[in-house]
Amino acid sequence: MMLKKEYLSKLLKELPEPARQFGGLVSITVFVILSFTILNIYWGGGDELIRKMKIEEERIAEEKKLNEVISNLPSGIVVFYDGTDHYKLSNEQYEAVCKITKLIPQRAIMAAHFLNYKAYELYTVNGNKIDDTFVKWDKNKNKCFAGYTVSGSNVGINETANVSGEVLSFLSTGIDTRVYFIKNF
């Protein structure tokens, strides 16, 4: 054993400096690759990580496409039906606007309250607090639906009211879109 150590020590001293440096570089490279391989075995995401990255890339591409549609809309009220002076959306625009809209302003909420007194009462008694809102595209009906949930204490009793309906119009600000009117009857 001692003989091997002396032989290796003598061999390393006799090698030229560039050869020793290259040998050190190769050994460090092998060590780094081996370390990352071991780490990847225990903590590597592999296929799951790639799947998540592809989903995120698709979501970003879809959002860019939808934002392009939104940026081409005129400012003001936009609708998807005939019989009004407002800008009429094509079916493709209607779906795109629905998918990208996230805001339901107080104006649309107050208009929807006219037909749901329980929701109106909970909304006003509990400081105009809204628990949850949604704007969703229904593929089966080819329509956009929006809604919200209000809850709170009304005369000591905890209640919840859900209001939802078809979105008949949107408000385009040039930057984003908002639900303008919810048909909940």
N, C-alpha and C positions, 0 to 999 in steps of 0.2 A: 504494500500500500504506500509506504513511504517512498519507494522507488518510483512509483507512478507520479507522485506529487513533484518530486525533484525533476523528473523527465519533462512534465508539463511546464513547470516553472522555467526550465532551461529553454524549452521550445518557444515559449512566449517571449523570452528575452531576445532570442535570435531572430524572431520575425521582424520585418521592417515596420516602422511606425504606421504607414498607411494601411497595411494588412491588419494590424491590431485594432485600429480605429474602425475599419470595415467590419471586423469580427464583432466588435462592441455594438455597432449599429444593427447588425443582423440579430444579435441576441436580444437587444432592446425591442426591436420590431416583433420578433417571435413572442416575447413576453407580453407585449401590449395586445397582440392579436389573440393570444391564448386567454388573457384576462377578460377581454370583451366577449369571447366565446363562452366562457364560464358564466359571466354576468347575464348574457342573453339566454342561456339555458334556464337560469333561475327566475329572471325578471323580464325577459323579452316578451313584447306584446304579440309579435308575429302576425298571424293572419287576422286576429281581432283588431289590431292597431291599423292594419292596412284597410280593413273593411270600414272602420270608423273614419279614416281619412278620406276614403272615396265618397262616403255619405256626405261629409262636410264639404267636399269640393263640389258635389252635385247641388247641395243647398246654396252655396255661394253663387254658382253659375245661374241657378234659377232666380235668385234674388236680384242679380245684376240684370237679367232679362226683364223681370217685373219692374225694376226701378226705371229701366229705359221706357217702358210703356207709360209709367206714371209721369215721367218728365216730359212726355209729349202731349199730355192732356192740358186743355186750357184751365185756367183758374176759375173756380166757381162750382156751381152745382152740376153734377153729371149724373145722368140716368141711363137706363138700358131699354126704356120703352118709348113708343111714339106718343104724340099728343101733348108735347110740352116744348117750350122755347129753349130749354136747357140742352147742353151738348149731349147727344145720344151716343152711348158706348156701343161698340160692336160686341158680339158674344165673347170674342177672345179678350177684348179689353175689360169687359165686365168680370170675367173670371180672374184676370190678372189683378184688377183693382181689389177684388174681394180677398184674394190670397195675400196681398201685401198690406191691407188695411188692418191696423191694430187699435185705433182710437175710436171710442164712442163718446163724443162730447156731451156735456150736460144738456144741451138743446135736444138731442135725440132721445136722451133718457127721459126728460120731462115730457116730451111728446108721447112716448110710450106709456108713461104713467096715467094718461087720461083714461086708458082702458083697463088699468089694473090698480084699483084704489088701495088694495093691501100693500102693494109695492110702494105706492106714493106715500102712504102713511108711514111705513117703516123707514123710507128714505128721509123724510123730513124730521121724524121724531128722533132719529139717530144721527143727526148732523150731516145729512147728505152723504153718508158713507156707503160705498159700493164695495162688496166683497170680491167680486170676480166679474170679468167681462170676456166675451169671446166674439170673434168674427170668423166664420168657417164657410168654406165652399162645399156644397153637397153635390157630389158627382152624379148621383142617381137622378136628382131633380134638376140639375144644372141651374141651381139658384144659390144665392148668397144669404146666409142667415147670421144674425147677430143677437146677442142677448147679454144679460147681466143678472147678478144675484145680489139681493139686499137682505140683510138680516139684522136683528137686534131685539131689544126689549121693547115691547109695546104693552103698556099698562102692567108691567111686571111679568109678562109672558114672553119668552124667547120665541121669535118667529123667523121664518125665512120665506122669501118670495123670489121666484124665478120668472123673468120676463124674457121672452125671445120671440123672434119673428123674422120675416123676410126683409132684407134690406132693399128699399125701393130707390134710394138715391145716396150718393156720396158727395162730399165736399172736397174738391181738389184745391190745395193751396199752392201748387207748383212745387212744393217740397215733399209733401206727403198727402195722404187721403184719409178722410174720416167718414164714419157713418153719418149720414144726414137725416135719414128717416127710416124707422123700423115699423113695418106693418105687422102688428101683433094682434090682429083680429081675424 
